[in-house]
């Protein structure tokens, strides 16, 4: 329920174009594997950065996510007003 509320609220935020800095798969054992994506962006000339930590049950899915998000790839993100 909280995730739905956050998603609905963030849809009104302005969209910015960012760049992937680094994306990697981190294996921490059963149930603790995740992909870690670091990105950077600018809003009104001010630089900022963020991290997405996406959990995965199956390592193959995490590897696919990492392969599809190489460094220097552009991505869109909503920015807090």
Wavefront OBJ file of the C-alpha trace (Angstrom):
o trace
v 0.000 0.000 0.000
v 2.800 2.418 0.875
v 4.570 1.675 -2.433
v 1.411 2.489 -4.399
v 1.069 5.797 -2.545
v 4.710 6.707 -3.212
v 4.420 5.767 -6.887
v 1.255 7.848 -7.330
v 2.809 10.847 -5.591
v 6.075 10.681 -7.561
v 4.251 10.714 -10.935
v 3.728 14.449 -10.469
v 7.454 15.084 -10.004
v 9.468 16.442 -12.944
v 11.301 13.928 -15.124
v 15.067 14.276 -15.613
v 17.509 12.429 -17.830
v 20.352 10.750 -15.984
v 23.302 8.534 -16.789
v 24.206 5.128 -15.395
v 27.525 5.363 -13.538
v 27.821 1.701 -12.578
v 25.600 -1.356 -12.384
v 26.611 -4.619 -10.730
v 25.198 -7.840 -9.324
v 25.889 -8.452 -5.643
v 25.483 -11.980 -4.337
v 24.860 -12.276 -0.607
v 23.513 -15.796 -0.330
v 20.025 -17.236 -0.339
v 17.424 -14.498 -0.672
v 19.917 -11.659 -0.409
v 21.057 -11.200 -4.008
v 20.463 -7.856 -5.700
v 21.462 -5.587 -8.554
v 22.924 -2.234 -7.559
v 22.586 0.616 -10.082
v 24.321 3.939 -9.443
v 23.298 6.934 -11.550
v 23.867 10.681 -11.800
v 21.778 13.567 -13.123
v 21.451 17.359 -13.146
v 18.487 19.456 -12.073
v 18.651 23.204 -12.724
v 22.423 22.943 -13.179
v 22.899 21.201 -9.830
v 24.491 17.741 -9.930
v 23.000 14.898 -7.981
v 23.151 11.107 -7.825
v 21.137 8.135 -6.740
v 21.211 4.396 -6.169
v 18.683 1.729 -7.040
v 18.986 -1.515 -5.087
v 16.805 -4.113 -6.804
v 16.420 -7.504 -5.078
v 16.315 -10.728 -7.096
v 15.532 -14.327 -6.236
v 17.189 -15.738 -9.348
v 20.765 -14.664 -10.237
v 20.021 -14.966 -13.970
v 17.412 -12.208 -13.678
v 19.858 -9.929 -11.860
v 22.554 -10.597 -14.473
v 20.086 -9.666 -17.229
v 19.260 -6.388 -15.445
v 22.973 -5.553 -15.158
v 23.622 -6.380 -18.834
v 20.754 -4.104 -19.899
v 22.108 -1.133 -17.887
v 25.716 -0.522 -19.012
v 27.732 2.463 -17.815
v 27.006 5.743 -19.651
v 23.518 4.586 -20.656
v 20.867 7.330 -20.425
v 17.846 6.751 -18.225
v 14.827 8.771 -17.137
v 13.966 9.329 -13.515
v 11.588 11.486 -11.535
v 13.193 14.139 -9.385
v 11.846 15.365 -6.060
v 10.591 18.943 -6.527
l 1 2 3 4 5 6 7 8 9 10 11 12 13 14 15 16 17 18 19 20 21 22 23 24 25 26 27 28 29 30 31 32 33 34 35 36 37 38 39 40 41 42 43 44 45 46 47 48 49 50 51 52 53 54 55 56 57 58 59 60 61 62 63 64 65 66 67 68 69 70 71 72 73 74 75 76 77 78 79 80 81
